Amino acid sequence: MDDRRDFKGYFGQEPAPCWPDGAKLALSFVVNVEEGAELSIGDGDPRNEDTYEIRDEVAGAPDLCMESHFAYGTRQGYARIAAAFDRHGVKATFSACGRAAERSPWLLKDAVERGHEVSCHGWLWERHANMDLKTEEAVIAHTHGAITDATGIAPVGWHTRSSPSENTRALLRARGDFLYDSDCYDDDIPRMEGGHVILPYAFDTNDMRFSPGGGFVQARDFSDYVAGAFDRLLAEGAQAARMMSVGLHLRLIGRPGRIAGLETVLEHAAARSDVWIAPRRDIARHWAETHGGAA
């Protein structure tokens, strides 16, 4: 069968440990900045976003409740997350939507001043699966420009909300200014596609599971699960390359009843000297240098 999907991956030939200073695990914290980029009739979008801590879709009118929920992320959540990273000297990747960058450039500038990376997360917080080629090409360009304008630094990473289109990666590669994308969930090891790095992402080690039905309720639900994944991957990393992603959202983990979960994870990781905590651009560059030539 000529299968368009790769089910084998590195099976039987996993790359050896390769991280700086003998680290057994590359750990990436990703903070998704989507506030102001969620679909909103009030902002001229065709419908309102309906995914959050409630399931109460408003149709035909601006959803002021949903807008207020999202705004919590920039007004309160960001400060708690940034302070937690600062206390542990952790540098993260802030994956920002273009419209969010236009509306809150001060936030991304502050993240950059703290030493964090800012990458692209689409123009709006939306899937790309059904976008036509020309529309998506324009969306990628618009997003890249907005992040560059907000931070003064051209982004090198991309991540689509949920499903990309069949054209997304080819469009990113054709531009020449994207080092990596994170539109895959099928491995614990990065890989190369030509000179382009594909960094795996994860929905399980992710605060999105605080959403209804996601399984996380207490802060310790998040920290226990993430710490368990960390310990397992760190142990496996003695024999083969391993990368771990922890997905965060300003409006989710930034809540006062949840932030302790992130703080506990940071303390757990900081207790180990054999883990490399780095922004995704640094992980991608290292992988390209060691597995695909200098990027």
N, C-alpha and C positions, 0 to 999 in steps of 0.2 A: 504493500500500500504506500502510495506517495503521500505522506502525511504532512500537512502544513504546520502541525504542532510538534514540539519537541518534548517528549515525555522522559527522555533518558538523562539529559543534562550531563553532569559530571560523573554519573554513576560508574563506579569502579576506577575512576581516574581523577579524584578530587585533588585540586592543587594544594601544595604543601603550605604550612603557615608562612606568612610573608610580611606581617605587619611590622611597623617600626619598633626598634628596641626589644624585639623578641615578644611583643604582645601576642596573646593567643586569640584575641577577639577585637574587632573594630566595632565600636558602639556609636551609633548615630541617633541623636535626639532631633526630631523634626517637629517644629511648631508651625502648624497650619494657620495662616492669617487670611481669613475669609470674610471678616466682618465688613459689611458694606458691599460685598460682591455676591451675596446670596440673592436669589431671584426675588424681586419685589415689584409689585404693581406700582407702588409709590415711586419707584425709580424708573418707571417706564417699561418694565419687563412684562411679558405676556401673562405671567402667573406669579404667585407667591411661593417661596420655599416652604416645604412642608415637613422637613426633617429636622427635628431637634428634640428637646426633652418633653415635648407635648405632641399629641396627634390630633390637631384641631385645625384643619385646613380652612383658610379664609379665601373665598373665591369672589372675584368681581370688585374687590375694594382693597386698599392698602391694609396690610396686616401689621398694625402698630405693636401688637404683642410680640410677634416674631422679631420685628425690627429691634425692639427693646432688648430682647434676649441676646441677640447678636451683639449689640452695642456694649453689653457687659464685658465682652472680651477685651475691647480696647480701653474701656474706662477703668476696669479693675483687674481683670485677669492677667493682662500682660505684665503689670508691675510685680505681681507675685511670682510669676514664672521667671522673669528676668532676674529678680533678687535671688531666687533659689539657685539659678545657674551661677550667678556671681559668687555666692558663698562657697561653691565647690569648684570654681575655676573652670567650669564646663563651657565649651563653645559649641553652639548648635547651628542648625539650618532653619531659618525662618522661610517657609514656603508660602509665598504671598500671591494672591490673586491681583491682577492688574488694577481692577477698579478699587480694591481695598487699598492698594498702594497710592492711588490718586487721592483717596479720601483721608488717609492717615499716614502721610509721608513722614511725619514727626516720629511715629512709632518705628518705622524701618530705619530711619536715620539713627535713632537711639540704639537699635539692635546692632547696627554696624559699628557704632562708637564703642560698644561693649565687646566687639571682636567676633560677632556672629556673621554667618553667611546669610544672604537673602537670595532665594531662588524663585523660579516661576511656577505658579499653580493655576494657570489659565487666566483668562480675562475675568470671567464670571466663575462662580463655584458651580460648574456644570460639567456634564459628561460630553465627550467629543465623539462618541460612537457614531452618531448620525450626521456629523458635519460633512459638508461637501469640501472638496480639496481647497478651493479658492477661499472659502470662508475660514477654514482652519488656518490656512497660511497667513491670512490677515490677523486672526486672533493671536497667533503665536507672535507675530511681529509687534502687535499692539501691546501685548503683555510684556515682552522683552523691553520695549521702549519705556513703558510706565515704571518698571522696576529700576531701570537705569536712571531715569529722571528723578525718582524718589530717593535713591541712595547714592548716586554719583558713581556707581560701580556696575558694570555690565554683568548680568547674571550668567552662570554657566550650567545651571541645572533646571530640569523641568519635571513636573509631576502633574498628571491629569487627575481630576476628581473621578474616581472609579474607572470607567472604561475609556481608553483613548480610542481613536479611530484606527483603521488599518493603515492610514497615511501618516499618523502623528510622528512616529520615529523617523521615517524617511524625510519628513519636512524639517525636523530638528537637525538631522545630519546635513541636509542640503544647505542650511543657513551657515554652518561652519563656526558658529559662536557658542554652541552648546557642547559641553564636555560630556555630560551624562543626562540620562533620564531615570526616573524611578517607577516607570509604568510596568512593573512586573512583581509578582507575588509568589513565584514558583521555586524559590531557592533561598539558601542562607549564604550564598557565595555570589559575588559580582561576576560579570562576564563581559566580554568585548564583542562588539559588532563593528568590524573594521576598526577605526580609531575612536569609536564611540563606546562609552562605558555604560553598562546597564546595572544599576544598583537596586537590589531587591528591597521592597517595602513590605509592611505587614499590617494587617487589620486586627490581629489578636493582641499584640503588645501595643495597644492603642487605646487612648482614653475615649474613643468613640463608643466603646462598650459600656459607657455610663448612660448611653441613650436607652430608651425603653426597650426591654427585651435583650439587651446586650450582655447582661450577666454581671456587670459591676454596679455595686450600690455604695458600699463603704470605701473609703480611701485605701484601706488595706486589701480590698479585692484587687485593685490595680497593682499595688506594690507587691503583693504575694505572687501574682501571676507573672509580672514582668521579671521579678527577681528569680523566679523559678526558671524562666526561659534563659535568663542571663547565665545562671549557674550551669545549665546544661550545655549551652553553646560554648561557654568558656572551657568546659571540660573537653568537648569535642575539638576545640581549637588547638589542643596540644598535638593533634595528629593531622589536621587539615584546616585550610583557611575558613574562617567563619566571620560573618558580619551580622549585626543585629540592629534593627531599627525600632525606635520607640516613638510612636506618633502621638502628638499632643495638639490641643486646640485651646486657644485663649479663653473661650467661653465655657469650656468643659473642665479641664484640670485646674483652671484658674479660679474655680469656686472655692470659698473658704473651707467647705467640708471635704474637699478633694485634694487640695494642694499638698497635704501631708503625704499623700501617696507618691507624688513626684519626689518630694524631699527624702522619703525613705529609700526610693530607688537610687537617687543620687548618692546617698550615704553608703548604700550597699556596694555600688560600683566603685566609689572612691576608696573603699577599703582594700581594693585589689590593685597591685602594681603591674599586673600583666594584662591590662586592658587598655586599648587606645581609644579614647573618646575624642571624636573629631567631627567637624562639619563634613557634609557629604562631598563638597568640592575637593577636600584634602584626601578623602578616601578614594574618590574617583581618580585623582591625579596619581596617587600611589599605585593604584591597581593598573592604570595605563602604563606607568613606567616599568612595572615589574612583569606585566603580562601582555603588553601590546605595543611597546615602544613609547617614547616620551610624547606627552600630549601638550 
